[in-house]
Amino acid sequence: MNSSLEKLFEKYELLEKDKHEIRQIFSLLSLEKKQKLIDNFDKVFSNVIKLKRTMFIDQNNIYNKTLKNIDKKINNLISKQ
């Protein structure tokens, strides 16, 4: 595997799952795109972190809405009795 890529993994302390996924994608890239990925890894990493944060917030919002809907339905059932 590419030693530059491995050094970047260490620098950014990526999870094994993330390393594996990046390695898989990396193996499919042309030489030019591989170099671009290495050269711009900080930007890529930053975008991935932003995306993960957004996904986490969205998941929490969905979870909270679901809980509110369940609570509302339970309260409606209780009030009907």
N, C-alpha and C positions, 0 to 999 in steps of 0.2 A: 504494500500500500504506500501511498505518498507520505513521505516523512513530514513534509510541510503541513499537510492536512492533520496528521497526528499531533504535531506540535500545537496547532490551533485548538484541537480538542482539549489538550491539557491546559492551555491558556484560559479557555472559556469554561472549563470544568463541566463539560457536557455529560448528560446521562448516557448510559450504554445504549439505551434504546435510540436516542437521538444520533449517536455516533453511527450506529448500524444503518439507520435510514439515510444519513448523509453519505456514508460509504457506498450504499446501493445506488444512490442517484449519481454520485461522483463517477462510478464505474461506467455509467452510460454516456457520460459527456465526452465531447470532442476534446482534444488537447487544449485548444484555445479556450473553451468554456471552463475546463478544469482550472486553468491558470486564472481566469477571471474570478472564479469562485474563491480561490485562495487569496487573490489580491483584494477582494471585496468582502472577505469573510466577516469582518466586523459589522458591515452594513447588513449582511444576510442574517447574522446572529441577532442583531438589534431588531430587525423586522420579525424574526421568529418569536422573540420575546414579546414584542407588542401584540402579535397575533395570539399568542398563548394567553396573555392578560385579557385581551378582548373576549376570547372564548370562555375564559373563567368567569368573567363578569356576566356574559350572556347566559352561561349555564346556571349561575346563581340566580339571575333574574327569572329564568324559566322555572327553576326549583321553587323560588318564593311565590311566584304566581300560582303554581300548581298547589302548593300548600294552602294558599289563601282560598283557592277554589274548593279544595277538599274540606277545609274548615267551614266554608259557607254552606256547602251541601250537607254537611253533618248538622250544622245549626238549623238548617231548613227542615231536615228530617226530625230533629228533636222538637222543634216548635210545632210540628204537625201532630205530634202525639199528644 
